[in-house]
Amino acid sequence: MSLLITNIAELTTQDLDRRVLHRAAIVLDGERIAWLGSARDAPAADEMFDAGDRAVLPGWVDSHTHLVFAGDRSAEFEARMAGAAYQAGGIAETVRATRDASDDELRRLLTARIAEAVAGGTTCLETKTGYGLDVGQEARSARLAAEQVDQVTFLGAHLVPADLDADEYLDLVCGPMLRAVRDRVQWMDVFCEEGAFSEEQSRRVLATGREAGLGLRVHGNQLGPGAGVRLAVEFGAASVDHVNHLDDQDVAALAGSWFGWDAATGTGQRGTVATCLPACDLSTRQPFPPARALLDAGVPVALASNCNPGTSYTSSMGFCVATAVLQMGLTISEAIRAATYGGALALGMDIGQDQDGGRAVGSLQVGHRADLQLLAAPSAAHLAYRPGMPLTAAVWRRGQRVA
Ligand code: NIG
């Protein structure tokens, strides 16, 4: 079945030329985009949807979430808002609650969280393990996540469980735990930070992930300066996430990692995307990352929700976009690009085939996956102009209306 969505006031494509079309239309054919252009030239289709002179843009690509968990840490949040500092140790509380939950309960919680994200315009999701921290529990998290999201990241190296020594625990992460999750995950990640894993330990995790043929991601430079960015670039990680505390060398290293990359053809050496998580920064009262400096240096930036119970209990990408514009100095167009194409780039889904045989996401182009959202507004600028308002009017994922 094909669907013509017409009477679009503003169509933000996020294609390579960053075209924004006015009085536009788009045709979805099955799971893919078959045509887009001026409404007056639109071809016929099996069905028609009137966008009502409102704005259409790609669905959000949320490239960093931790959705497989049980429990609640609102008391920790409340204490933080009263002045306590964020400490990675809070992760252990979620590990306890997650281990105690049944498969059905965890599956139900995950489904509900995905539904919330989709209702806010998200059409492509990555999520991580990391609240199991033993072989059986991490394998279960990976299995449940793989049932429901686009891409899964193995984050066994999230925190050292209290009953183990760090090196002993890493023997487990890099051995039996990795083998237990290997078939369900595309990525391996490490939380490289004081209180989590040191530079040397992170290096071991990344080398093991690479050897296992997984793509790499790094949680880095979140709570203070550190080796995260440097390691991510050295190992060719697809993304380094948080990036709150960067120096000029970190920015230069990220920019240099894209040298020779040709976005149009997807050829050349892919570099490391800097993924900013502004909802987390607000919830932990960390300084925002230097996103303006990163973009000015030529570093591709992604925006993601980091939805998790400790540092960022929201999956609202609209909120992240508004914050990036209002607080981080991004233009509306840059923030939308970071939350769509930037996320796709961070997941290697910007071009060609994705890993389940689907298509590229994050930009509206013929042949790409038909993932898009209609706003209850005439232009995408309203996302920051009317922050916090419920602006998602309709969402299509793989050509199907999902909200
Ligand atoms: O991305 N930084 C590490 N992991 C999560 C927080 C996890 C938690 O506190 O539960 C994050 O912010």
Residues whose N, C-alpha, C, O or C-beta is under 5 A from the ligand:
A	BS01	NIG	G90 I91 F191 H219 N306 N308 P309 G310 T311
